[in-house]
Amino acid sequence: QVQVVESGGGSVQAGGSLRLSCTVSGLTFADYHMGWFRQVPGKEREGREGLSCINENGAKSYYTDSVKGRFTISRDNAKRTLYLQMNNLKPEDTAMYYCGVGACNPWGGTWFADSGHWGRGTQVTVSS
């Protein structure tokens, strides 16, 4: 059984930082691209927004324009854990953040928000 658990969210003021983690079990973590997504409450119809994707060995990453230069994705395959370092947070970054196993492709920034394995998310709230 695949389990995906996100953590590290919280409430910060604009300009602050948070580091999200995502631990995966039940599959070979190192075999999969991994991605971070977010969803704004009340905008479920719009679906999850793809933010960043990283390939199996961490050598290739991709960022959507809204987070480029502020967020950094990384992974530790030995710990089966994905990370997202978020700096210079803005109120518009407020959302539920999810990691998706196999839910993206870092070459070209392709997102598969309706496939892969997902956790329950971690809430990030940024106040102005």
Residue frames as a rotation matrix with the C-alpha (Angstrom) as fourth column:
GLN 1
0.576 0.818 0.000 0.00
0.818 -0.576 0.000 0.00
0.000 0.000 -1.000 0.00
VAL 2
-0.332 -0.693 0.640 1.40
0.679 -0.647 -0.348 3.35
0.655 0.319 0.685 -1.06
GLN 3
0.562 0.448 -0.695 1.46
0.800 -0.507 0.321 6.06
-0.209 -0.736 -0.644 1.59
VAL 4
-0.254 -0.550 0.795 2.31
0.636 -0.715 -0.292 9.70
0.729 0.431 0.531 0.94
VAL 5
0.508 0.397 -0.764 2.60
0.857 -0.323 0.402 12.09
-0.087 -0.859 -0.505 3.88
GLU 6
0.019 -0.431 0.902 3.22
0.402 -0.823 -0.402 15.81
0.915 0.370 0.158 3.54
SER 7
0.521 0.107 -0.847 4.35
0.844 -0.211 0.492 17.95
-0.126 -0.972 -0.200 6.46
GLY 8
-0.499 -0.855 -0.138 5.95
0.851 -0.514 0.108 21.28
-0.164 -0.064 0.984 7.28
GLY 9
-0.128 0.525 0.841 3.13
0.522 -0.686 0.507 23.66
0.843 0.504 -0.187 6.53
GLY 10
-0.266 0.077 -0.961 2.11
0.922 -0.269 -0.277 26.47
-0.280 -0.960 0.001 8.84
SER 11
0.808 0.555 0.200 1.34
0.582 -0.805 -0.116 30.16
0.097 0.210 -0.973 9.14
VAL 12
-0.277 -0.926 -0.255 3.95
0.892 -0.347 0.291 32.77
-0.358 -0.147 0.922 8.31
GLN 13
0.438 0.333 -0.835 4.08
0.060 -0.938 -0.342 36.43
-0.897 0.100 -0.430 7.47
ALA 14
0.982 -0.066 0.179 4.82
0.172 -0.097 -0.980 37.66
0.082 0.993 -0.084 3.98
GLY 15
0.442 -0.895 0.062 8.52
-0.742 -0.403 -0.535 37.41
0.504 0.191 -0.842 3.24
GLY 16
0.182 -0.332 0.926 8.95
-0.819 0.470 0.329 34.41
-0.544 -0.818 -0.187 5.49
SER 17
-0.402 -0.437 -0.805 10.06
-0.792 0.607 0.067 30.88
0.459 0.664 -0.590 4.70
LEU 18
0.452 0.451 0.769 8.84
-0.713 0.701 0.009 27.34
-0.535 -0.553 0.639 5.14
ARG 19
-0.649 -0.603 -0.464 10.24
-0.755 0.582 0.302 23.93
0.088 0.546 -0.833 4.23
LEU 20
0.498 0.860 0.114 7.78
-0.852 0.509 -0.120 21.26
-0.161 -0.038 0.986 3.22
SER 21
-0.731 -0.657 0.183 8.56
-0.617 0.751 0.232 17.55
-0.290 0.057 -0.955 3.32
CYS 22
0.464 0.829 -0.313 6.88
-0.885 0.448 -0.128 14.58
0.034 0.336 0.941 1.69
THR 23
-0.594 -0.643 0.483 7.70
-0.685 0.719 0.114 11.03
-0.421 -0.263 -0.868 2.75
VAL 24
0.280 0.650 -0.707 6.65
-0.923 0.385 -0.011 8.12
0.265 0.655 0.708 0.59
SER 25
-0.595 -0.424 0.683 6.41
-0.571 0.821 0.013 4.41
-0.566 -0.382 -0.731 1.38
GLY 26
0.235 0.731 0.640 5.06
-0.074 0.670 -0.738 1.35
-0.969 0.126 0.212 -0.38
LEU 27
0.961 -0.040 0.272 6.91
0.275 0.179 -0.945 1.83
-0.012 0.983 0.183 -3.65
THR 28
0.054 -0.998 0.016 10.44
0.969 0.056 0.239 2.43
-0.240 0.002 0.971 -4.93
PHE 29
0.606 0.257 -0.753 10.69
0.312 -0.947 -0.073 6.18
-0.732 -0.191 -0.654 -4.44
ALA 30
-0.239 -0.858 -0.454 13.80
-0.184 -0.419 0.889 6.52
-0.953 0.296 -0.058 -6.59
ASP 31
-0.596 0.062 0.801 11.91
0.702 0.525 0.481 5.23
-0.390 0.849 -0.356 -9.66
TYR 32
0.279 0.915 0.290 9.57
0.960 -0.258 -0.110 8.21
-0.026 0.309 -0.951 -9.87
HIS 33
-0.595 -0.172 0.785 9.48
0.243 -0.970 -0.029 11.84
0.766 0.174 0.619 -10.89
MET 34
-0.231 0.513 -0.827 8.08
0.963 0.003 -0.268 13.80
-0.135 -0.858 -0.495 -7.97
GLY 35
-0.465 0.111 0.878 6.10
0.393 -0.863 0.317 17.02
0.793 0.492 0.358 -7.97
TRP 36
-0.730 0.307 -0.611 4.71
0.501 -0.368 -0.784 19.67
-0.465 -0.878 0.114 -5.67
PHE 37
-0.430 0.715 0.551 1.23
0.511 -0.310 0.802 21.05
0.744 0.626 -0.232 -6.33
ARG 38
-0.930 0.240 -0.280 -1.13
0.159 -0.424 -0.892 23.35
-0.332 -0.874 0.356 -4.51
GLN 39
-0.349 0.892 0.288 -4.85
0.678 0.028 0.734 23.99
0.647 0.451 -0.615 -4.38
VAL 40
-0.920 0.097 0.381 -6.55
-0.267 -0.865 -0.424 27.12
0.288 -0.492 0.822 -3.14
PRO 41
-0.689 0.721 -0.079 -9.61
0.547 0.444 -0.710 26.51
-0.476 -0.532 -0.700 -0.95
GLY 42
0.135 0.851 -0.508 -12.79
0.021 -0.515 -0.857 27.39
-0.991 0.105 -0.087 -2.79
LYS 43
0.177 -0.143 -0.974 -11.16
-0.936 -0.330 -0.122 26.92
-0.304 0.933 -0.193 -6.19
GLU 44
-0.175 -0.238 0.955 -11.41
-0.184 0.961 0.206 23.16
-0.967 -0.140 -0.212 -6.43
ARG 45
0.805 0.541 0.245 -12.87
0.148 0.216 -0.965 23.45
-0.575 0.813 0.094 -9.92
GLU 46
0.681 -0.609 -0.408 -9.56
-0.729 -0.504 -0.464 24.80
0.077 0.613 -0.787 -11.11
GLY 47
0.853 -0.346 -0.392 -7.78
0.288 0.937 -0.199 21.72
0.436 0.057 0.898 -9.86
ARG 48
0.615 -0.716 -0.330 -4.31
0.457 -0.018 0.889 21.46
-0.643 -0.698 0.316 -8.46
GLU 49
0.899 -0.396 -0.186 -1.68
-0.423 -0.678 -0.601 23.87
0.112 0.619 -0.777 -9.73
GLY 50
0.667 -0.738 -0.099 1.65
0.725 0.674 -0.143 22.27
0.172 0.023 0.985 -10.59
LEU 51
0.932 -0.338 -0.133 4.53
-0.244 -0.854 0.459 24.17
-0.269 -0.395 -0.878 -8.98
SER 52
0.043 -0.989 -0.143 7.72
-0.994 -0.057 0.095 22.18
-0.102 0.138 -0.985 -9.29
CYS 53
0.974 0.221 -0.039 8.88
-0.224 0.955 -0.193 18.81
-0.006 0.197 0.980 -10.54
ILE 54
0.053 -0.991 0.124 12.09
-0.941 -0.008 0.340 16.84
-0.336 -0.135 -0.932 -10.08
ASN 55
0.325 0.049 -0.945 13.35
-0.650 0.737 -0.186 13.76
0.687 0.674 0.271 -11.88
GLU 56
0.831 0.162 -0.533 14.27
0.132 0.872 0.472 10.43
0.541 -0.462 0.703 -10.32
ASN 57
0.192 -0.853 -0.485 17.86
0.933 0.313 -0.179 11.26
0.305 -0.418 0.856 -9.36
GLY 58
0.533 0.134 -0.836 17.37
0.603 -0.753 0.264 14.96
-0.594 -0.644 -0.482 -8.65
ALA 59
-0.502 -0.857 0.119 19.45
0.680 -0.306 0.666 16.18
-0.535 0.415 0.736 -11.58
LYS 60
-0.798 0.300 0.523 16.58
0.314 -0.533 0.786 17.89
0.515 0.791 0.331 -13.40
SER 61
-0.435 0.699 -0.567 13.98
0.682 -0.155 -0.714 20.21
-0.587 -0.698 -0.410 -11.98
TYR 62
-0.564 0.382 0.732 11.29
0.523 -0.521 0.674 22.46
0.639 0.763 0.094 -13.33
TYR 63
-0.642 0.365 -0.674 9.43
0.514 -0.448 -0.732 25.41
-0.569 -0.816 0.100 -11.80
THR 64
0.259 0.770 0.584 6.31
0.946 -0.323 0.007 27.21
0.194 0.551 -0.812 -12.83
ASP 65
-0.228 -0.444 0.867 6.78
0.420 -0.848 -0.324 30.95
0.878 0.290 0.380 -13.29
SER 66
0.591 0.589 0.551 4.85
-0.182 -0.568 0.803 31.88
0.785 -0.575 -0.228 -10.15
VAL 67
0.973 -0.224 0.058 7.43
0.000 0.248 0.969 30.22
-0.231 -0.942 0.241 -7.88
LYS 68
0.530 -0.821 0.212 10.62
0.704 0.287 -0.649 30.36
0.472 0.493 0.731 -9.92
GLY 69
-0.210 -0.731 0.649 13.43
0.068 -0.673 -0.736 32.00
0.975 -0.111 0.191 -7.94
ARG 70
-0.037 0.269 0.963 11.58
-0.908 -0.411 0.080 31.62
0.417 -0.871 0.259 -4.63
PHE 71
0.724 0.360 0.588 10.99
-0.577 0.784 0.230 27.88
-0.378 -0.506 0.775 -4.23
THR 72
-0.294 -0.839 -0.458 13.55
-0.927 0.367 -0.076 25.06
0.231 0.403 -0.886 -4.45
ILE 73
0.833 0.553 0.003 12.66
-0.548 0.823 0.150 21.40
0.080 -0.127 0.989 -4.89
SER 74
-0.352 -0.927 -0.131 14.99
-0.875 0.376 -0.305 18.62
0.331 0.007 -0.943 -3.76
ARG 75
0.773 0.597 -0.216 14.87
-0.492 0.779 0.389 14.97
0.400 -0.195 0.895 -2.82
ASP 76
-0.351 -0.803 0.481 16.70
-0.928 0.367 -0.065 12.44
-0.125 -0.469 -0.874 -0.68
ASN 77
0.165 0.463 -0.871 16.15
-0.661 0.708 0.251 9.01
0.732 0.534 0.422 -2.18
ALA 78
-0.695 -0.465 -0.548 17.76
0.087 0.703 -0.706 7.24
0.713 -0.538 -0.448 0.78
LYS 79
-0.919 0.392 -0.045 15.12
-0.030 -0.184 -0.982 8.80
-0.393 -0.902 0.181 3.04
ARG 80
-0.523 0.741 0.422 12.34
0.835 0.346 0.428 8.47
0.171 0.576 -0.799 0.43
THR 81
0.165 0.528 -0.833 11.60
0.705 -0.654 -0.275 12.12
-0.690 -0.541 -0.481 1.02
LEU 82
-0.078 -0.041 0.996 10.83
0.833 -0.552 0.043 15.08
0.548 0.833 0.077 -1.21
TYR 83
-0.260 -0.073 -0.963 11.36
0.756 -0.636 -0.156 18.67
-0.601 -0.768 0.221 -0.07
LEU 84
0.244 0.245 0.938 10.19
0.743 -0.669 -0.018 22.13
0.623 0.701 -0.346 -1.06
GLN 85
-0.455 -0.440 -0.774 12.07
0.796 -0.591 -0.131 25.10
-0.400 -0.676 0.619 0.36
MET 86
0.315 0.672 0.671 9.82
0.832 -0.536 0.146 28.14
0.457 0.512 -0.727 0.06
ASN 87
-0.534 -0.560 -0.634 11.34
0.764 -0.641 -0.076 31.59
-0.364 -0.524 0.770 0.53
ASN 88
-0.963 0.144 -0.228 9.93
-0.195 -0.956 0.220 35.10
-0.186 0.256 0.949 0.19
LEU 89
-0.595 0.793 0.135 6.41
0.800 0.600 0.007 33.78
-0.075 0.112 -0.991 0.67
LYS 90
-0.913 0.377 0.156 3.51
-0.302 -0.882 0.363 35.92
0.275 0.284 0.919 -0.52
PRO 91
-0.425 0.829 0.363 -0.16
-0.582 0.057 -0.811 35.97
-0.693 -0.556 0.459 0.57
GLU 92
0.362 0.590 -0.722 -1.08
-0.932 0.211 -0.295 34.48
-0.022 0.780 0.626 -2.81
ASP 93
-0.560 -0.582 -0.589 0.95
-0.535 0.797 -0.279 31.39
0.632 0.159 -0.758 -1.88
THR 94
-0.523 0.449 0.725 -1.74
-0.704 0.252 -0.664 30.51
-0.481 -0.857 0.184 0.68
ALA 95
0.195 0.535 -0.822 -3.06
-0.835 0.531 0.147 27.07
0.515 0.658 0.550 -0.26
MET 96
0.685 -0.054 0.727 -3.04
-0.352 0.849 0.395 23.39
-0.638 -0.526 0.562 0.57
TYR 97
0.033 -0.786 -0.617 0.21
-0.999 -0.015 -0.034 21.89
0.017 0.618 -0.786 -0.71
TYR 98
0.820 0.276 0.501 0.46
-0.271 0.959 -0.084 18.33
-0.504 -0.067 0.861 -2.03
CYS 99
-0.412 -0.864 -0.289 3.18
-0.763 0.154 0.628 16.15
-0.498 0.479 -0.723 -3.39
GLY 100
0.728 0.672 -0.138 2.42
-0.605 0.533 -0.591 13.80
-0.324 0.514 0.794 -6.24
VAL 101
-0.194 -0.756 0.625 4.28
-0.193 0.654 0.731 10.60
-0.962 0.021 -0.273 -7.03
GLY 102
-0.664 -0.139 0.734 4.76
0.609 0.468 0.640 10.27
-0.433 0.873 -0.227 -10.76
ALA 103
0.331 0.935 -0.125 2.46
0.749 -0.341 -0.568 13.25
-0.574 0.095 -0.814 -11.30
CYS 104
0.788 -0.107 -0.606 4.72
-0.333 -0.902 -0.273 15.35
-0.518 0.417 -0.747 -13.50
ASN 105
0.535 -0.708 0.462 7.55
0.845 0.463 -0.269 15.39
-0.024 0.534 0.845 -15.97
PRO 106
0.341 -0.422 -0.840 10.34
0.337 -0.779 0.528 17.92
-0.878 -0.463 -0.123 -15.38
TRP 107
-0.796 -0.558 0.236 11.30
0.404 -0.199 0.893 18.02
-0.451 0.805 0.384 -19.04
GLY 108
-0.723 0.521 0.454 8.88
0.247 -0.419 0.874 20.62
0.645 0.744 0.174 -20.33
GLY 109
-0.923 0.328 0.199 6.91
-0.339 -0.454 -0.824 20.95
-0.180 -0.828 0.531 -17.13
THR 110
-0.371 0.818 -0.439 4.08
-0.321 0.331 0.887 18.54
0.872 0.470 0.139 -17.84
TRP 111
-0.722 0.197 0.664 1.61
-0.678 -0.008 -0.735 18.02
-0.139 -0.980 0.139 -15.00
PHE 112
-0.487 0.576 -0.657 -0.59
0.010 0.756 0.655 14.97
0.873 0.312 -0.374 -14.36
ALA 113
-0.704 0.172 0.689 -2.76
-0.676 -0.458 -0.577 16.27
0.216 -0.872 0.439 -11.54
ASP 114
0.348 0.928 0.137 -5.34
-0.937 0.339 0.085 13.49
0.033 -0.158 0.987 -11.95
SER 115
0.717 -0.155 -0.679 -2.93
-0.029 0.968 -0.251 10.54
0.696 0.199 0.690 -11.78
GLY 116
-0.368 -0.930 0.017 -0.21
-0.156 0.043 -0.987 9.21
0.916 -0.366 -0.161 -9.52
HIS 117
0.089 0.301 -0.949 -0.27
0.868 0.443 0.222 8.84
0.488 -0.844 -0.222 -5.74
TRP 118
-0.121 0.006 0.993 -1.13
-0.116 -0.993 -0.008 11.70
0.986 -0.116 0.121 -3.39
GLY 119
-0.785 -0.086 -0.613 -1.12
0.593 0.184 -0.784 12.57
0.181 -0.979 -0.094 0.28
ARG 120
0.222 0.930 -0.294 -3.65
0.975 -0.215 0.056 14.60
-0.011 -0.299 -0.954 2.23
GLY 121
0.269 -0.182 0.946 -1.65
0.410 -0.867 -0.283 17.80
0.872 0.464 -0.158 1.90
THR 122
-0.218 -0.340 -0.915 -0.24
0.956 -0.261 -0.131 20.38
-0.195 -0.903 0.382 4.29
GLN 123
0.720 0.650 0.246 -1.71
0.681 -0.729 -0.066 23.86
0.136 0.214 -0.967 4.72
VAL 124
-0.554 -0.829 -0.075 0.37
0.832 -0.553 -0.031 26.96
-0.016 -0.080 0.997 4.10
THR 125
0.654 0.756 0.041 -1.04
0.750 -0.654 0.097 30.31
0.100 -0.033 -0.994 5.17
VAL 126
-0.533 -0.838 0.113 0.80
0.833 -0.544 -0.101 33.56
0.146 0.040 0.988 4.43
SER 127
0.538 0.725 -0.430 -0.44
0.796 -0.605 -0.026 36.77
-0.279 -0.328 -0.903 6.02
SER 128
0.238 -0.396 0.887 0.32
0.608 -0.651 -0.454 40.26
0.757 0.647 0.086 4.79
